[in-house]
Every structure is written in structure tokens, then in C-alpha cells.
């Protein structure tokens, strides 16, 4: 793959990895999940775990790291949503 292709993939991965960081910070600090969808976060977390596993299978460190980080930011939000539903 070319340096341009690698760079585009890394930038896209970083963007998708940090997209949940502001929401994670807000949700963890306020514990407010009003308006957040349990099913959306559940599907998203499962999907990110699958993408991370696929990255392991392919040996793609970019895919493993970026999707793993994304999942690490989304999982606490999912956990708080589940706790608030109880």
C-alpha cells in the first residue's frame, strides 16, 4: 500500500477512534444518559469488537489500535446506560 493510502487509513482510524471521547467524558462525569440509545451503543460496541478481532486476524495494527480505542471509549458509555436502565 502506498504512503498516501496508509496515511488516509491512519487519519480515518484516528478520527473514528476519538469520535466518542467527548461523549465518554461527559457521560462518565455526569452519569447522564438521557437521550442515548442502549441498542445503538450495544450494536456499536459489538461492531468495534468485531473490527478489532478482524484487525488481529489480518495483522493490521492500525485496525486493531483504532477500533480498540473506539471500543474503549464507547464501552463505559454503554455500561453507564445499562446501569441507568436498572
C-alpha positions in Angstrom: 0.0 0.0 0.0 1.2 3.5 -0.7 2.2 6.1 1.9 -0.9 8.1 0.9 -3.2 5.1 1.4 -1.6 4.3 4.7 -1.8 7.9 5.8 -5.5 8.1 4.8 -6.3 4.9 6.7 -4.5 6.1 9.8 -6.2 9.5 9.8 -9.6 7.9 9.3 -8.9 5.4 12.1 -7.8 8.2 14.5 -11.0 10.2 13.6 -13.2 7.2 14.3 -11.3 6.3 17.4 -11.7 9.6 19.1 -15.2 10.4 18.0 -16.6 9.1 21.2 -14.1 10.7 23.6 -16.2 13.9 24.2 -19.3 11.8 24.8 -17.4 9.5 27.1 -16.0 12.3 29.2 -19.4 13.9 29.5 -21.2 10.7 30.3 -18.7 9.5 32.8 -18.6 12.8 34.6 -22.4 13.5 34.7 -23.7 9.9 34.6 -26.5 11.3 32.5 -27.5 9.0 29.6 -30.8 10.8 28.8 -31.2 10.6 25.1 -28.6 7.9 24.5 -29.8 4.7 22.8 -28.9 1.4 24.5 -29.4 -0.5 21.3 -27.2 1.9 19.3 -24.3 1.7 21.8 -24.7 -2.1 22.1 -24.5 -2.6 18.4 -21.6 -0.1 18.1 -19.6 -1.8 20.8 -20.2 -5.3 19.3 -19.2 -4.0 15.9 -16.0 -2.3 17.2 -15.0 -5.5 19.0 -15.6 -7.5 15.8 -13.5 -5.0 13.8 -10.7 -5.2 16.4 -10.8 -9.0 16.1 -10.7 -8.8 12.3 -7.7 -6.5 12.6 -6.0 -9.1 14.8 -6.8 -11.8 12.1 -5.4 -9.6 9.3 -2.4 -8.5 11.4 -3.4 -4.8 10.8 -2.1 -2.8 13.7 -4.0 0.3 12.5 -7.3 -1.6 12.6 -6.6 -3.2 16.0 -5.5 0.0 17.7 -8.1 2.4 16.2 -11.1 0.1 16.7 -9.8 -0.9 20.1 -9.5 2.7 21.2 -13.0 3.4 19.8 -14.4 0.5 21.8 -12.6 1.6 24.9 -14.4 5.0 24.7 -17.8 3.5 23.9 -17.9 0.7 26.4 -18.0 2.9 29.5 -20.9 4.8 28.0 -22.7 1.5 27.3 -22.1 0.3 30.9 -23.5 3.6 32.3 -26.6 3.3 30.0 -27.2 -0.2 31.3 -26.7 0.8 34.9 -29.2 3.7 34.5 -31.8 1.4 32.9 -31.9 -0.7 36.0 
